[in-house]
């Protein structure tokens, strides 16, 4: 399985050929071509795999991302998940003008978004949209320069910027500059460049939403229930997790809402964290997840012994996420910047703050560095006897959890 996401970016330049931004184009593999899917699906996948998983910062380097939106995505408010200062919302040429769309454009403009009409065909029906449009893109291949020149007056009068698409030659660039175009895009400047990034699949994104809930002091059970209802695999694992006789010796639980209520807030937060770990990169050795589970339980027991508050369960989440850098092949600082974690957990994962001593202690025990274990225990004012006991309990719990979280085998 390919655990990467793909996006193509094509440079957009100004009149001095300085970089203004990038148009981002969805790709489903290393071949640089648009896949055979609908435009709404392409946009949703682009946002899920790029913006929600990684953010746009590395892709656009402080410039703007130009992103195509079809009718349904616009009417459903999908652009609102984006940061207005980072993007230009491109309304695709296949989108029909309507009162509903005009209301959406008015609202997006009021919220600070920049809007563009993509591959504009000079249809006068779009005239009432111009007060809310910042930029119009014109495809030079679809319209001759004479036709383009005859139709530019309404845009100039409305103060709308002009972008020439599919500029192929120096001559076309100079001609468009003479016509008053502000921005330029095409093979004359740059072909779309492929970018390959580690993938957090869409189901994992719902897990990250759950992680955000897990880090709130008061967990919203209704929201958690709604998120889980949309993910059959996640719901199945929750029920399987609770019904594991090694962990919960109680009556069987068969409904999702019953499961959430049965677990309680703190245990549910732990479960969410474990599901993120179980889903985050399945091509990595299982031992990385096993180690994380043991560390999670150890740090939880240590935190409880020291009287730390247990909600959100900071010690547990610290240990659980301590191998994320190895699982994702990314520096830990990069990883924590993408996760909605409490600040004390973020600091500890990066080797700082008071909680880091918990992680340093379990790591020293794993390496049998007993002198270091004693030094850290002394700093934490904990004797070595309960530490050894916590470690044995964590090993037993980690083994049981490995059984519970294992992928179900096909019948």
Secondary structure as a PSIPRED ss2 file (coil, helix, strand):
# PSIPRED VFORMAT (PSIPRED V4.0)

   1 X C   1.000  0.000  0.000
   2 X C   1.000  0.000  0.000
   3 X C   1.000  0.000  0.000
   4 X E   0.000  0.000  1.000
   5 X E   0.000  0.000  1.000
   6 X E   0.000  0.000  1.000
   7 X E   0.000  0.000  1.000
   8 X E   0.000  0.000  1.000
   9 X E   0.000  0.000  1.000
  10 X E   0.000  0.000  1.000
  11 X E   0.000  0.000  1.000
  12 X E   0.000  0.000  1.000
  13 X E   0.000  0.000  1.000
  14 X E   0.000  0.000  1.000
  15 X C   1.000  0.000  0.000
  16 X C   1.000  0.000  0.000
  17 X C   1.000  0.000  0.000
  18 X C   1.000  0.000  0.000
  19 X E   0.000  0.000  1.000
  20 X E   0.000  0.000  1.000
  21 X E   0.000  0.000  1.000
  22 X E   0.000  0.000  1.000
  23 X E   0.000  0.000  1.000
  24 X E   0.000  0.000  1.000
  25 X E   0.000  0.000  1.000
  26 X E   0.000  0.000  1.000
  27 X E   0.000  0.000  1.000
  28 X C   1.000  0.000  0.000
  29 X C   1.000  0.000  0.000
  30 X C   1.000  0.000  0.000
  31 X C   1.000  0.000  0.000
  32 X C   1.000  0.000  0.000
  33 X C   1.000  0.000  0.000
  34 X C   1.000  0.000  0.000
  35 X C   1.000  0.000  0.000
  36 X C   1.000  0.000  0.000
  37 X C   1.000  0.000  0.000
  38 X C   1.000  0.000  0.000
  39 X H   0.000  1.000  0.000
  40 X H   0.000  1.000  0.000
  41 X H   0.000  1.000  0.000
  42 X H   0.000  1.000  0.000
  43 X H   0.000  1.000  0.000
  44 X H   0.000  1.000  0.000
  45 X H   0.000  1.000  0.000
  46 X H   0.000  1.000  0.000
  47 X H   0.000  1.000  0.000
  48 X H   0.000  1.000  0.000
  49 X H   0.000  1.000  0.000
  50 X H   0.000  1.000  0.000
  51 X H   0.000  1.000  0.000
  52 X C   1.000  0.000  0.000
  53 X C   1.000  0.000  0.000
  54 X C   1.000  0.000  0.000
  55 X C   1.000  0.000  0.000
  56 X C   1.000  0.000  0.000
  57 X H   0.000  1.000  0.000
  58 X H   0.000  1.000  0.000
  59 X H   0.000  1.000  0.000
  60 X H   0.000  1.000  0.000
  61 X C   1.000  0.000  0.000
  62 X C   1.000  0.000  0.000
  63 X C   1.000  0.000  0.000
  64 X E   0.000  0.000  1.000
  65 X E   0.000  0.000  1.000
  66 X E   0.000  0.000  1.000
  67 X E   0.000  0.000  1.000
  68 X E   0.000  0.000  1.000
  69 X E   0.000  0.000  1.000
  70 X C   1.000  0.000  0.000
  71 X H   0.000  1.000  0.000
  72 X H   0.000  1.000  0.000
  73 X H   0.000  1.000  0.000
  74 X H   0.000  1.000  0.000
  75 X H   0.000  1.000  0.000
  76 X C   1.000  0.000  0.000
  77 X C   1.000  0.000  0.000
  78 X H   0.000  1.000  0.000
  79 X H   0.000  1.000  0.000
  80 X H   0.000  1.000  0.000
  81 X H   0.000  1.000  0.000
  82 X C   1.000  0.000  0.000
  83 X C   1.000  0.000  0.000
  84 X H   0.000  1.000  0.000
  85 X H   0.000  1.000  0.000
  86 X H   0.000  1.000  0.000
  87 X E   0.000  0.000  1.000
  88 X E   0.000  0.000  1.000
  89 X E   0.000  0.000  1.000
  90 X E   0.000  0.000  1.000
  91 X E   0.000  0.000  1.000
  92 X C   1.000  0.000  0.000
  93 X C   1.000  0.000  0.000
  94 X C   1.000  0.000  0.000
  95 X C   1.000  0.000  0.000
  96 X C   1.000  0.000  0.000
  97 X C   1.000  0.000  0.000
  98 X C   1.000  0.000  0.000
  99 X H   0.000  1.000  0.000
 100 X H   0.000  1.000  0.000
 101 X H   0.000  1.000  0.000
 102 X H   0.000  1.000  0.000
 103 X H   0.000  1.000  0.000
 104 X H   0.000  1.000  0.000
 105 X H   0.000  1.000  0.000
 106 X H   0.000  1.000  0.000
 107 X H   0.000  1.000  0.000
 108 X H   0.000  1.000  0.000
 109 X H   0.000  1.000  0.000
 110 X H   0.000  1.000  0.000
 111 X C   1.000  0.000  0.000
 112 X C   1.000  0.000  0.000
 113 X C   1.000  0.000  0.000
 114 X E   0.000  0.000  1.000
 115 X E   0.000  0.000  1.000
 116 X E   0.000  0.000  1.000
 117 X E   0.000  0.000  1.000
 118 X C   1.000  0.000  0.000
 119 X C   1.000  0.000  0.000
 120 X C   1.000  0.000  0.000
 121 X C   1.000  0.000  0.000
 122 X C   1.000  0.000  0.000
 123 X C   1.000  0.000  0.000
 124 X H   0.000  1.000  0.000
 125 X H   0.000  1.000  0.000
 126 X H   0.000  1.000  0.000
 127 X H   0.000  1.000  0.000
 128 X H   0.000  1.000  0.000
 129 X H   0.000  1.000  0.000
 130 X H   0.000  1.000  0.000
 131 X H   0.000  1.000  0.000
 132 X H   0.000  1.000  0.000
 133 X C   1.000  0.000  0.000
 134 X C   1.000  0.000  0.000
 135 X E   0.000  0.000  1.000
 136 X E   0.000  0.000  1.000
 137 X E   0.000  0.000  1.000
 138 X E   0.000  0.000  1.000
 139 X E   0.000  0.000  1.000
 140 X C   1.000  0.000  0.000
 141 X C   1.000  0.000  0.000
 142 X C   1.000  0.000  0.000
 143 X C   1.000  0.000  0.000
 144 X C   1.000  0.000  0.000
 145 X H   0.000  1.000  0.000
 146 X H   0.000  1.000  0.000
 147 X H   0.000  1.000  0.000
 148 X H   0.000  1.000  0.000
 149 X H   0.000  1.000  0.000
 150 X H   0.000  1.000  0.000
 151 X C   1.000  0.000  0.000
 152 X C   1.000  0.000  0.000
 153 X H   0.000  1.000  0.000
 154 X H   0.000  1.000  0.000
 155 X H   0.000  1.000  0.000
 156 X H   0.000  1.000  0.000
 157 X H   0.000  1.000  0.000
 158 X H   0.000  1.000  0.000
 159 X C   1.000  0.000  0.000
 160 X C   1.000  0.000  0.000
 161 X E   0.000  0.000  1.000
 162 X E   0.000  0.000  1.000
 163 X E   0.000  0.000  1.000
 164 X E   0.000  0.000  1.000
 165 X E   0.000  0.000  1.000
 166 X C   1.000  0.000  0.000
 167 X C   1.000  0.000  0.000
 168 X C   1.000  0.000  0.000
 169 X C   1.000  0.000  0.000
 170 X H   0.000  1.000  0.000
 171 X H   0.000  1.000  0.000
 172 X H   0.000  1.000  0.000
 173 X H   0.000  1.000  0.000
 174 X H   0.000  1.000  0.000
 175 X H   0.000  1.000  0.000
 176 X H   0.000  1.000  0.000
 177 X H   0.000  1.000  0.000
 178 X H   0.000  1.000  0.000
 179 X C   1.000  0.000  0.000
 180 X C   1.000  0.000  0.000
 181 X C   1.000  0.000  0.000
 182 X C   1.000  0.000  0.000
 183 X E   0.000  0.000  1.000
 184 X E   0.000  0.000  1.000
 185 X C   1.000  0.000  0.000
 186 X C   1.000  0.000  0.000
 187 X C   1.000  0.000  0.000
 188 X C   1.000  0.000  0.000
 189 X C   1.000  0.000  0.000
 190 X C   1.000  0.000  0.000
 191 X C   1.000  0.000  0.000
 192 X C   1.000  0.000  0.000
 193 X E   0.000  0.000  1.000
 194 X E   0.000  0.000  1.000
 195 X E   0.000  0.000  1.000
 196 X E   0.000  0.000  1.000
 197 X E   0.000  0.000  1.000
 198 X E   0.000  0.000  1.000
 199 X C   1.000  0.000  0.000
 200 X C   1.000  0.000  0.000
 201 X C   1.000  0.000  0.000
 202 X H   0.000  1.000  0.000
 203 X H   0.000  1.000  0.000
 204 X H   0.000  1.000  0.000
 205 X H   0.000  1.000  0.000
 206 X H   0.000  1.000  0.000
 207 X H   0.000  1.000  0.000
 208 X H   0.000  1.000  0.000
 209 X H   0.000  1.000  0.000
 210 X H   0.000  1.000  0.000
 211 X H   0.000  1.000  0.000
 212 X H   0.000  1.000  0.000
 213 X H   0.000  1.000  0.000
 214 X H   0.000  1.000  0.000
 215 X C   1.000  0.000  0.000
 216 X C   1.000  0.000  0.000
 217 X C   1.000  0.000  0.000
 218 X C   1.000  0.000  0.000
 219 X C   1.000  0.000  0.000
 220 X C   1.000  0.000  0.000
 221 X H   0.000  1.000  0.000
 222 X H   0.000  1.000  0.000
 223 X H   0.000  1.000  0.000
 224 X H   0.000  1.000  0.000
 225 X H   0.000  1.000  0.000
 226 X H   0.000  1.000  0.000
 227 X H   0.000  1.000  0.000
 228 X H   0.000  1.000  0.000
 229 X H   0.000  1.000  0.000
 230 X C   1.000  0.000  0.000
 231 X C   1.000  0.000  0.000
 232 X H   0.000  1.000  0.000
 233 X H   0.000  1.000  0.000
 234 X H   0.000  1.000  0.000
 235 X H   0.000  1.000  0.000
 236 X H   0.000  1.000  0.000
 237 X H   0.000  1.000  0.000
 238 X H   0.000  1.000  0.000
 239 X H   0.000  1.000  0.000
 240 X H   0.000  1.000  0.000
 241 X H   0.000  1.000  0.000
 242 X H   0.000  1.000  0.000
 243 X C   1.000  0.000  0.000
 244 X C   1.000  0.000  0.000
 245 X C   1.000  0.000  0.000
 246 X C   1.000  0.000  0.000
 247 X C   1.000  0.000  0.000
 248 X C   1.000  0.000  0.000
 249 X C   1.000  0.000  0.000
 250 X C   1.000  0.000  0.000
 251 X C   1.000  0.000  0.000
 252 X C   1.000  0.000  0.000
 253 X C   1.000  0.000  0.000
 254 X C   1.000  0.000  0.000
 255 X C   1.000  0.000  0.000
 256 X H   0.000  1.000  0.000
 257 X H   0.000  1.000  0.000
 258 X H   0.000  1.000  0.000
 259 X H   0.000  1.000  0.000
 260 X H   0.000  1.000  0.000
 261 X H   0.000  1.000  0.000
 262 X H   0.000  1.000  0.000
 263 X H   0.000  1.000  0.000
 264 X C   1.000  0.000  0.000
 265 X H   0.000  1.000  0.000
 266 X H   0.000  1.000  0.000
 267 X H   0.000  1.000  0.000
 268 X H   0.000  1.000  0.000
 269 X H   0.000  1.000  0.000
 270 X H   0.000  1.000  0.000
 271 X H   0.000  1.000  0.000
 272 X H   0.000  1.000  0.000
 273 X H   0.000  1.000  0.000
 274 X H   0.000  1.000  0.000
 275 X H   0.000  1.000  0.000
 276 X H   0.000  1.000  0.000
 277 X H   0.000  1.000  0.000
 278 X H   0.000  1.000  0.000
 279 X H   0.000  1.000  0.000
 280 X C   1.000  0.000  0.000
 281 X C   1.000  0.000  0.000
 282 X C   1.000  0.000  0.000
 283 X C   1.000  0.000  0.000
 284 X C   1.000  0.000  0.000
 285 X C   1.000  0.000  0.000
 286 X H   0.000  1.000  0.000
 287 X H   0.000  1.000  0.000
 288 X H   0.000  1.000  0.000
 289 X H   0.000  1.000  0.000
 290 X H   0.000  1.000  0.000
 291 X H   0.000  1.000  0.000
 292 X H   0.000  1.000  0.000
 293 X H   0.000  1.000  0.000
 294 X H   0.000  1.000  0.000
 295 X H   0.000  1.000  0.000
 296 X H   0.000  1.000  0.000
 297 X H   0.000  1.000  0.000
 298 X H   0.000  1.000  0.000
 299 X H   0.000  1.000  0.000
 300 X H   0.000  1.000  0.000
 301 X H   0.000  1.000  0.000
 302 X H   0.000  1.000  0.000
 303 X H   0.000  1.000  0.000
 304 X H   0.000  1.000  0.000
 305 X H   0.000  1.000  0.000
 306 X C   1.000  0.000  0.000
 307 X C   1.000  0.000  0.000
 308 X C   1.000  0.000  0.000
 309 X C   1.000  0.000  0.000
 310 X C   1.000  0.000  0.000
 311 X C   1.000  0.000  0.000
 312 X C   1.000  0.000  0.000
 313 X C   1.000  0.000  0.000
 314 X H   0.000  1.000  0.000
 315 X H   0.000  1.000  0.000
 316 X H   0.000  1.000  0.000
 317 X H   0.000  1.000  0.000
 318 X H   0.000  1.000  0.000
 319 X H   0.000  1.000  0.000
 320 X H   0.000  1.000  0.000
 321 X C   1.000  0.000  0.000
 322 X C   1.000  0.000  0.000
 323 X C   1.000  0.000  0.000
 324 X H   0.000  1.000  0.000
 325 X H   0.000  1.000  0.000
 326 X H   0.000  1.000  0.000
 327 X H   0.000  1.000  0.000
 328 X H   0.000  1.000  0.000
 329 X C   1.000  0.000  0.000
 330 X C   1.000  0.000  0.000
 331 X C   1.000  0.000  0.000
 332 X H   0.000  1.000  0.000
 333 X H   0.000  1.000  0.000
 334 X H   0.000  1.000  0.000
 335 X H   0.000  1.000  0.000
 336 X H   0.000  1.000  0.000
 337 X H   0.000  1.000  0.000
 338 X C   1.000  0.000  0.000
 339 X C   1.000  0.000  0.000
 340 X C   1.000  0.000  0.000
 341 X C   1.000  0.000  0.000
 342 X C   1.000  0.000  0.000
 343 X H   0.000  1.000  0.000
 344 X H   0.000  1.000  0.000
 345 X H   0.000  1.000  0.000
 346 X H   0.000  1.000  0.000
 347 X H   0.000  1.000  0.000
 348 X H   0.000  1.000  0.000
 349 X H   0.000  1.000  0.000
 350 X C   1.000  0.000  0.000
 351 X C   1.000  0.000  0.000
 352 X C   1.000  0.000  0.000
 353 X C   1.000  0.000  0.000
 354 X C   1.000  0.000  0.000
 355 X C   1.000  0.000  0.000
 356 X H   0.000  1.000  0.000
 357 X H   0.000  1.000  0.000
 358 X H   0.000  1.000  0.000
 359 X H   0.000  1.000  0.000
 360 X H   0.000  1.000  0.000
 361 X H   0.000  1.000  0.000
 362 X H   0.000  1.000  0.000
 363 X H   0.000  1.000  0.000
 364 X H   0.000  1.000  0.000
 365 X H   0.000  1.000  0.000
 366 X H   0.000  1.000  0.000
 367 X C   1.000  0.000  0.000
 368 X C   1.000  0.000  0.000
 369 X C   1.000  0.000  0.000
 370 X H   0.000  1.000  0.000
 371 X H   0.000  1.000  0.000
 372 X H   0.000  1.000  0.000
 373 X H   0.000  1.000  0.000
 374 X H   0.000  1.000  0.000
 375 X H   0.000  1.000  0.000
 376 X H   0.000  1.000  0.000
 377 X H   0.000  1.000  0.000
 378 X H   0.000  1.000  0.000
 379 X H   0.000  1.000  0.000
 380 X H   0.000  1.000  0.000
 381 X C   1.000  0.000  0.000
 382 X C   1.000  0.000  0.000
 383 X C   1.000  0.000  0.000
 384 X H   0.000  1.000  0.000
 385 X H   0.000  1.000  0.000
 386 X H   0.000  1.000  0.000
 387 X H   0.000  1.000  0.000
 388 X H   0.000  1.000  0.000
 389 X H   0.000  1.000  0.000
 390 X H   0.000  1.000  0.000
 391 X H   0.000  1.000  0.000
 392 X H   0.000  1.000  0.000
 393 X H   0.000  1.000  0.000
 394 X H   0.000  1.000  0.000
 395 X H   0.000  1.000  0.000
 396 X H   0.000  1.000  0.000
 397 X H   0.000  1.000  0.000
 398 X H   0.000  1.000  0.000
 399 X H   0.000  1.000  0.000
 400 X H   0.000  1.000  0.000
 401 X H   0.000  1.000  0.000
 402 X H   0.000  1.000  0.000
 403 X H   0.000  1.000  0.000
 404 X H   0.000  1.000  0.000
 405 X H   0.000  1.000  0.000
 406 X C   1.000  0.000  0.000
 407 X C   1.000  0.000  0.000
 408 X C   1.000  0.000  0.000
 409 X C   1.000  0.000  0.000
 410 X C   1.000  0.000  0.000
 411 X C   1.000  0.000  0.000
